[in-house]
Amino acid sequence: MFDLRFPNRRNFLRIGAAAPLGLSLSGYLRAESAGNVSRERRARSVILVYLGGGLSHHDSFDLKPDATEEIRGKYQPISTNVAGLQIGELLPLMARSMDKVCLVRSGAHNNDHHETATNWVMSGRFGSAFGDWPAIGAVAAHESGFPGTLPPYVAIPRNPSFTWELGKSAFLGGRYESFKAGDPNEANYRVRDVARAEPLPEVRVQRRQSLLSTVDNLARSVQGNDQIAAYDQFQRRAAEMVLSGEARDAFAVDKETNELRDRYGRTTFGQSCLLARRLVERGVTFVTVNFGGWDHHAKIWPGLESKLPDFDRGFSALVEDLHERGQVKETLVVMMGEFGRTPKINKDLGRDHWAPAASMLFTGAGVLTGKVIGATDKDGAQVIDSAVSPADVAFTVLSALGIDPQKQLRTPDGRPVEILDQGKIIEALYV
């Protein structure tokens, strides 16, 4: 027996044997009601590459070769294609691409708790570990709406997670949550919400839609449930996503050449970057590529030697590919984590959480490349020039999308709140 007071994955018929397209996609489809952005925008789309756990800036983009051994670590700096700029030796492909990105060495805040810091940097507003404020991607979906048959906000493979899922839509509601794409490096990868499990003749398609309509009529008979009452206006578009084939094509990374897929790397991260490029190419507003596992409290050298080459290949390929296709003009790419790592190597040969300093990368949508913004002190412990806060990053991203970061949104109880209560555009990215 369906309990229509509590709509969920099991309470509505599935389209084309897909998992619950009706609800999982109809949530995104409601974003269409937000309307179009009228402000001038630099970027049509944003790709956020999120390194959950906290990348060690000391061993990647902000080496301190003149520091003591317990601070500088084991890796040597290497020259890049930008005169005078050096990065870590585990990033040889990025060393050849630094002229196409802007390196920010001055990310800084004051919270070193994974969940709290992650929600902060992904939303631009400080709150609890449980996510009081909507992630930038959810705000982008809310404000830019649903321009086509694809969701406006996609996470690959899924949102960041430590103990629980992070970077969610908070008070904006489930309709603006990210669409979870899964692992595009899996064999025979298909996104279950936009792929039929079997070919269906037209008569069976019509029969299933008729059954869905029957369920909807029953749902509308339940009084006082706004979620159910709103469901039907988005269902038709959800069905079109499956039946048109457009969404299936967007997620079909196997349509790329083997050469290009190899260039990105046949790993979850590499193929996630490739899928992100396909999605923004087709008009998705905001894509989060989640690449966790950087929390190296112990044995940091084996950890980095396992992960940095994967990042190096995938991210450099994404940057180069966007430039070669001309997509970089309208796509803002941001790479960051929730914080950096401690200057001193600990007794377990690791580095611990360190919020006062971190490195980030930006490119696209008017960002000036081949430059460095900010600096840390001789030990990489404190930002000494051009500090960039989580609010500044969020303010910059939203502004690039043509969204007013100070616009007031309404909570479910009608309370007006600003998207951001502080922050400013990182002007050095553009001048």
C-alpha positions in Angstrom: 0.0 0.0 0.0 1.4 3.4 -1.0 1.5 6.0 1.8 1.0 9.1 -0.2 1.7 11.3 2.8 5.3 10.5 2.4 6.4 10.4 -1.3 9.6 8.5 -1.8 11.4 6.2 -4.3 9.0 3.3 -3.7 5.7 5.3 -3.8 5.5 6.0 -7.5 5.7 3.9 -10.6 9.0 3.9 -12.5 9.4 5.1 -16.0 10.9 2.6 -18.4 12.1 0.4 -15.5 14.4 3.2 -14.4 14.9 4.0 -10.8 12.5 6.7 -9.6 12.7 9.2 -12.3 9.4 10.7 -11.3 10.5 11.9 -7.9 14.3 12.0 -8.2 14.1 14.1 -11.4 10.9 15.9 -10.6 12.7 17.5 -7.7 15.2 19.0 -10.1 12.5 20.0 -12.5 10.8 22.2 -9.9 13.9 24.4 -10.2 12.3 25.7 -13.5 9.9 27.7 -11.5 12.8 29.9 -10.2 12.8 31.8 -13.5 15.8 33.1 -15.6 18.7 35.1 -14.4 18.5 38.7 -15.8 21.9 39.9 -14.6 24.9 39.9 -16.9 26.9 36.8 -16.4 30.5 35.8 -17.1 29.9 32.0 -17.0 27.1 29.8 -18.4 28.3 26.9 -16.3 30.6 26.1 -13.3 32.6 23.0 -12.6 33.7 22.6 -9.0 36.4 20.0 -8.5 36.3 19.3 -4.8 39.2 17.5 -3.1 37.5 16.4 0.1 39.7 15.8 3.1 42.1 18.7 2.4 44.9 18.7 -0.1 48.3 19.3 1.3 49.4 22.6 -0.2 52.9 22.0 1.0 53.3 19.0 -1.2 51.4 20.2 -4.3 51.1 23.9 -5.1 52.9 25.8 -2.3 56.1 24.0 -1.6 58.6 25.5 0.9 62.0 24.0 -0.3 64.0 26.3 2.1 62.0 25.3 5.2 63.2 22.7 7.7 62.8 19.0 6.8 59.8 18.5 9.1 58.0 21.2 7.1 59.2 20.9 3.5 58.6 17.1 3.2 60.2 14.8 0.7 59.1 16.3 -2.7 61.1 18.6 -4.9 59.7 21.6 -6.7 59.6 21.5 -10.5 59.4 24.4 -13.0 56.2 25.1 -14.8 55.5 26.8 -18.2 54.9 30.0 -16.2 58.2 31.8 -15.6 59.2 31.7 -12.0 56.4 29.5 -10.9 57.2 26.0 -9.3 54.9 23.3 -8.1 55.4 19.8 -6.7 57.2 17.1 -8.6 54.1 14.8 -8.5 52.3 17.2 -10.9 54.3 17.1 -14.1 51.2 17.5 -16.4 49.9 20.4 -14.4 53.3 22.0 -14.7 52.7 22.1 -18.4 49.2 23.6 -17.9 49.8 26.3 -15.3 49.6 29.0 -18.0 45.9 28.1 -18.3 45.0 28.4 -14.7 45.2 31.0 -11.9 46.8 29.6 -8.7 45.4 31.0 -5.5 47.8 30.3 -2.6 45.8 32.2 0.0 42.6 30.3 0.8 42.0 30.8 4.5 39.4 30.4 7.3 39.4 29.3 10.9 37.6 25.9 11.2 39.4 22.6 10.9 36.4 20.2 11.3 35.7 18.3 8.1 31.9 18.6 8.0 31.7 22.2 9.3 34.4 23.4 7.0 33.0 21.6 3.9 29.6 23.0 4.4 31.2 26.4 4.8 33.3 26.4 1.7 30.6 24.8 -0.4 28.0 27.4 0.6 30.0 30.5 1.5 28.2 30.8 4.9 29.3 29.5 8.2 27.0 27.2 10.1 26.9 23.9 11.8 28.3 20.6 10.6 24.9 19.6 9.4 24.5 22.1 6.7 22.4 25.1 7.6 23.0 26.9 4.3 22.4 25.7 0.7 25.5 24.8 -1.4 26.5 27.1 -4.2 25.3 24.5 -6.7 21.8 24.4 -5.1 21.6 28.2 -5.2 22.6 28.1 -8.8 19.9 25.6 -9.6 17.3 27.7 -7.7 18.2 30.9 -9.4 19.1 29.8 -12.9 16.2 27.4 -13.3 15.8 24.4 -15.5 16.7 25.5 -19.0 16.3 22.1 -20.8 15.9 18.4 -20.2 19.0 18.1 -18.0 19.2 18.8 -14.3 20.8 22.1 -13.5 22.9 20.7 -10.6 24.8 17.4 -10.9 27.3 15.8 -8.6 29.8 13.2 -9.9 29.9 10.5 -8.5 27.9 12.1 -5.6 28.1 14.8 -3.0 31.0 14.9 -0.6 30.6 12.7 2.4 32.5 11.9 5.6 30.0 10.8 8.2 27.0 12.0 6.2 26.3 13.8 2.9 27.5 17.4 2.7 27.0 20.4 0.5 23.2 19.9 0.2 20.3 22.3 -0.6 19.4 23.0 3.1 16.2 25.1 3.4 15.8 25.4 -0.4 14.4 21.8 -0.3 14.9 18.6 -2.1 13.9 20.0 -5.5 17.3 21.7 -5.6 19.5 18.8 -4.5 22.2 17.6 -6.8 21.5 14.9 -9.3 23.9 12.1 -8.4 25.5 10.7 -11.5 27.4 7.7 -10.1 30.8 6.5 -11.2 31.4 7.0 -14.9 34.4 4.7 -14.8 32.3 1.7 -14.1 32.0 -0.9 -16.8 28.9 -0.3 -18.9 28.2 2.9 -17.0 24.6 4.0 -17.2 22.8 6.6 -15.1 19.9 4.7 -13.7 17.5 7.6 -13.6 17.9 8.4 -17.3 18.4 5.0 -18.8 15.8 2.4 -19.7 16.6 -1.1 -18.4 15.0 -2.6 -21.6 13.8 -1.4 -25.0 10.1 -0.4 -24.8 7.7 -0.3 -27.7 5.6 2.9 -27.9 2.4 1.1 -26.6 4.2 0.1 -23.4 5.6 3.6 -22.9 2.1 5.0 -23.2 0.7 2.4 -20.9 3.3 3.3 -18.2 2.6 7.0 -18.5 -1.1 6.3 -18.2 -0.4 4.3 -15.0 1.7 7.2 -13.7 -1.2 9.6 -14.4 -3.5 7.3 -12.4 -1.2 7.4 -9.4 -1.0 11.2 -9.8 -4.7 11.5 -9.7 -4.8 9.6 -6.5 -2.0 11.7 -5.1 -3.9 14.9 -5.8 -6.8 13.6 -3.9 -4.7 13.8 -0.7 -5.4 17.2 0.7 -2.8 19.5 2.4 0.3 17.9 0.9 2.1 20.6 -1.1 4.9 18.3 -2.2 2.4 16.0 -3.9 0.3 18.8 -5.2 3.4 20.3 -6.9 4.6 16.9 -8.2 2.5 16.6 -11.3 3.6 19.9 -13.0 7.1 18.5 -13.2 6.3 14.9 -14.1 5.8 15.4 -17.8 9.3 16.9 -18.1 10.7 14.0 -16.1 9.2 11.5 -18.5 10.6 13.5 -21.5 14.1 13.3 -20.1 13.9 9.5 -20.3 12.0 9.2 -23.6 13.8 11.8 -25.6 17.2 10.3 -25.2 18.9 13.7 -24.7 19.8 13.0 -21.1 21.1 9.5 -21.9 23.3 11.0 -24.6 24.7 13.7 -22.2 25.9 11.0 -19.7 27.3 8.7 -22.4 31.0 9.0 -21.8 31.6 6.0 -23.9 30.8 8.1 -27.0 34.1 9.9 -26.5 37.2 8.5 -28.3 39.4 6.0 -26.5 42.3 8.4 -26.9 40.5 11.2 -25.1 39.3 8.9 -22.3 42.8 7.7 -21.8 44.0 11.2 -21.7 41.7 12.0 -18.8 42.7 8.7 -17.1 40.6 5.5 -16.8 39.8 6.2 -13.2 36.8 7.5 -11.4 38.2 11.0 -11.1 39.5 11.1 -14.7 36.2 10.0 -16.2 34.3 12.3 -13.8 36.1 15.2 -15.2 35.3 14.1 -18.7 31.6 13.7 -17.8 31.6 17.1 -16.3 32.9 18.6 -19.5 30.1 16.7 -21.5 27.4 18.0 -19.1 28.4 21.7 -19.2 28.8 21.4 -23.0 25.1 20.5 -23.0 24.0 23.3 -20.7 24.1 22.0 -17.1 24.6 25.0 -14.9 26.7 23.5 -12.0 28.7 20.3 -11.8 30.5 19.1 -8.7 33.3 16.6 -9.3 33.9 15.0 -5.9 37.4 13.5 -5.4 37.8 12.6 -1.7 40.5 10.8 0.2 42.9 13.6 1.0 42.8 13.4 4.7 46.4 12.1 5.2 46.9 12.1 8.9 49.4 9.2 8.5 51.6 7.9 5.8 51.1 10.9 3.6 53.7 10.0 1.1 52.1 6.8 -0.1 48.7 8.6 0.0 49.8 11.4 -2.2 51.7 9.1 -4.5 48.5 7.3 -5.0 46.2 10.3 -5.5 48.2 13.2 -7.0 49.1 11.5 -10.3 45.3 10.7 -10.8 44.5 14.4 -10.1 47.3 15.6 -12.3 46.1 13.6 -15.3 42.4 14.3 -14.9 42.5 18.0 -14.0 45.1 18.9 -16.6 43.1 17.1 -19.3 39.9 18.9 -18.2 41.7 22.3 -18.4 43.3 21.6 -21.8 40.1 20.1 -23.2 38.0 23.1 -22.3 40.6 25.4 -23.8 40.8 23.4 -27.0 37.1 23.3 -27.5 36.6 27.0 -26.7 34.3 26.0 -23.8 36.6 27.7 -21.3 35.2 31.1 -22.3 31.8 30.3 -20.7 32.8 27.7 -18.1 34.3 28.7 -14.7 36.4 25.9 -13.2 37.3 25.9 -9.5 39.4 23.4 -7.6 39.5 23.5 -3.8 39.1 21.4 -0.7 37.8 22.4 2.8 41.3 23.4 4.1 45.0 22.7 3.8 47.4 20.6 6.0 49.6 21.4 8.9 53.1 22.7 8.2 54.8 20.2 10.4 54.8 16.5 9.6 53.4 14.6 12.6 54.7 11.5 14.4 52.7 9.2 12.0 54.4 10.8 9.0 51.2 12.6 8.1 49.9 16.2 8.1 46.8 17.2 10.0 43.9 19.6 9.3 45.0 23.2 8.8 42.4 25.9 8.0 44.6 29.0 8.0 46.1 28.2 4.6 45.2 26.3 1.4 45.7 26.4 -2.3 43.0 26.7 -5.0 42.9 26.8 -8.8 40.6 28.9 -11.0 40.2 29.1 -14.8 37.7 30.1 -17.4 34.9 32.7 -17.8 37.3 35.7 -17.9 39.8 34.5 -15.2 43.3 35.7 -16.0 45.6 32.7 -16.2 49.3 32.1 -15.7 49.3 34.1 -12.5 49.5 33.6 -8.7 47.2 35.3 -6.2 48.3 35.5 -2.6 51.1 34.0 -0.5 51.8 32.2 2.7 54.7 32.7 5.1 58.0 30.8 4.9 56.5 27.8 6.6 53.2 27.7 4.7 51.4 28.3 7.9 49.7 31.7 7.6 48.4 33.7 4.6 50.4 36.9 4.4 48.9 38.4 1.2 45.5 38.6 -0.3 43.5 36.2 1.9 40.5 34.5 0.2 37.7 33.4 2.4 34.9 30.8 1.7 32.5 33.7 1.3 34.8 35.3 -1.3 34.8 32.1 -3.4 31.1 31.7 -3.2 30.5 35.4 -4.0 32.8 35.1 -7.0 31.2 32.0 -8.4 27.6 33.2 -8.0 28.5 36.6 -9.5 30.1 34.8 -12.5 26.8 33.1 -13.0 24.9 36.4 -13.0 23.4 35.7 -9.6 23.3 38.4 -7.0 25.0 37.0 -3.9 23.1 39.4 -1.7 19.7 38.5 -3.0 17.2 37.5 -0.3 15.7 34.1 -0.4 12.8 32.8 1.6 13.0 30.0 4.1 10.0 27.6 4.3 8.5 29.7 7.1 8.8 32.8 5.0 11.8 34.3 6.7 14.0 36.4 4.3 17.7 35.5 4.3 20.5 36.7 2.1 22.3 34.1 0.0 25.6 35.4 1.4 25.9 37.6 4.5 29.5 38.6 3.6 32.2 38.2 0.9 33.3 39.9 -2.2 34.5 39.1 -5.7 38.1 38.0 -5.9 39.0 40.9 -8.2 42.6 39.7 -8.7 41.2 36.9 -10.8 40.1 39.4 -13.4 42.6 42.3 -13.2 
